[in-house]
């Protein structure tokens, strides 16, 4: 009997303990139920996606992953570099949970200061004077302001002289268009030619705009024997027709590029020309006593294979610096919030986005730069053709 009573006491004690804890168990079950509900019904924009995980881990050193794998598999541990210090797990967890890197103050400032989101951009090659304080600025004025009619004053500079001397030995593409030029932000204009505008956001015009630089660039390439097609589609007009926002410009220009490549198998290169919103002192240089609008190469870093586009941009910067020192502001990659991250460059490994000058530059300066970049690119192009032919 004593054993039975003792056994009953243990059972009663167990059930009392279970009863006392039942509220905790019910609460935990309810929390799990709510979390599952949130994860399955939440808007896709807020779900934990592969892109989110990529952003968490993109700045972690590759050896960190090797070390973590080595914790589970000794074979990976053997591959860990001998001269490499073991990662600090505390710092690793801190970086992943806060997106703040103790070794890079930009990561903290970028989270806290409005307009400091350019910390996600990376300078791959810095031209003279280029640093994180003066990277290209992409203004995004309201579409109605972009489409507003404005007075423009322009005296076309003289066109590049096209002499026949030496033409017989110059290589050419035999009537084939191999370069495609277009302008995603088609109405980006220049304050020196807009007498009634003084705000960079007002530097927009339907005719006197970056498209003129594209035309000059194409003429200069043709002079070098490179067949070129210029597209003058007004992307801003398409946005207005479709009731799209300014940030959807690249979506609109994407169709233009796809149709161009689909309709011409000879096209090899695509150039998207823009102008920067930075002040003139940052976008201008003097070479042999003449003013030039400086250029910068922008490569999106959020698509597979962007390294191929980056390689060409780096080479162009290098060649420009040799022939026109100071003309190039450098090469940067863009990704993350506040940037497109692709810029249609996933459509071709030979696609480039070039910032020509800024709001304060005039067409004289811009055309000189267009001629210079065309000259350098033609050297790059014909050298590449020789390699391909050998």
Residue, then its C-alpha position, 0 to 999 in steps of 0.5 A: x500500500x505504501x508503495x502504491x501511495x508513493x506511486x500515486x503521489x509521484x503521478x499527482x506531482x507530475x500532473x500538477x507540474x504539467x498543469x502549472x506549466x500548461x500555460x507556458x506550453x500553450x503560449x509557445x504553441x500559440x507563438x509558433x502558430x503566429x510565426x508560421x502564419x506571418x511567414x506564409x502570409x507576409x508580403x513578398x517584399x518582407x519575406x526572408x529571401x535568398x537576396x536578403x541572405x546574400x546581403x547578410x553574407x556578401x561582405x564576409x570573407x570567403x575564408x570564414x565560410x571555409x572555417x565554418x565548413x571545417x568545423x564539421x568536415x576535417x577535409x575543409x579544415x586542412x584547406x584553411x590558410x596557415x597564415x590566416x587568423x581564425x575569424x572572430x565569431x563574435x564579430x561574425x555574428x555582429x556583422x550578420x545581424x546588424x549589417x555593420x562592419x566594425x572595420x568599415x565606418x561607412x556601414x554604420x553611417x550608411x544606416x543612420x544618415x539620409x542620403x548616405x546609401x552610396x556606402x554600398x557602392x564600391x570604388x573598383x578603380x579610383x580616378x584622380x580625386x575620386x573617393x566615396x564623398x564624390x561618387x556620381x549622383x543620380x537625381x530623380x526629379x518628379x516625371x512632370x518636372x522632367x517633361x516640362x517644356x524649357x527654353x534651351x540655347x545651344x550653338x552646336x560646336x564644330x563637328x569632328x573633321x573627317x579627312x580621307x587621308x589614311x582612310x584606305x588603310x584604316x580597318x572598318x566593319x564593312x557596313x555592319x553596326x557593331x555598337x549600340x548607343x542609347x540613353x536610359x535617362x533620355x532627357x538629362x540635360x546641362x544647365x549652361x544650355x538652359x537659361x531659365x534653370x539653375x537647379x540640377x533637378x531642372x536640367x532636363x530637356x526634350x532635345x538638348x540632352x545627353x542624346x546629343x553626346x550619344x550622336x557625337x560619340x557615334x560620329x566619332x566611332x564611325x570616323x574610326x571605322x566602327x559601325x554604330x547605331x544610335x537609338x533616340x527613344x524618349x524613355x521618359x515619354x514611355x514612362x509617362x505613357x505607361x504611368x511608370x515611376x522614374x526608377x522604372x527607367x531601366x525597365x523601359x530601356x531594357x525593351x529597347x536594348x533587347x529589340x536592338x540585339x534581336x534585330x541585329x546579330x552583328x551588334x557586340x557592344x552596348x553603351x548607355x550614356x548618362x550625365x552626372x548630377x554632381x557639380x562642375x568642379x568634380x566633372x571637369x578637367x583640363x587637358x592641353x588647355x582645353x576643358x573636358x567633361x570627365x567620365x566614369x564607368x558604372x557597373x551593376x553588381x547584382x547579376x551573374x557574370x558582372x565581372x566580365x562587364x567590369x573587366x572591360x570597364x577597367x580596361x577602358x579606364x586604364x587606356x583612357x588614363x594613358x592617353x588622356x590623364x585625368x579624364x576618367x573618374x574611375x570605375x565603380x560598382x553599384x548594388x543594394x537599396x537606392x540603385x538598380x544594380x543591373x542596368x541592363x548589363x546582364x543582356x551582354x558582357x560587353x554592355x557599359x554605362x558611362x557617365x559623361x560629365x555633369x549638369x554644369x558641363x557644356x557641349x564643347x566639353x562633352x563633345x571633346x570627351x566623346x571624341x576622346x573615349x571613341x578614339x580609345x575604344x576604337x583602339x580597344x576594339x581593333x586590338x580585340x578583333x586582331x586577337x579574335x582573328x588570330 
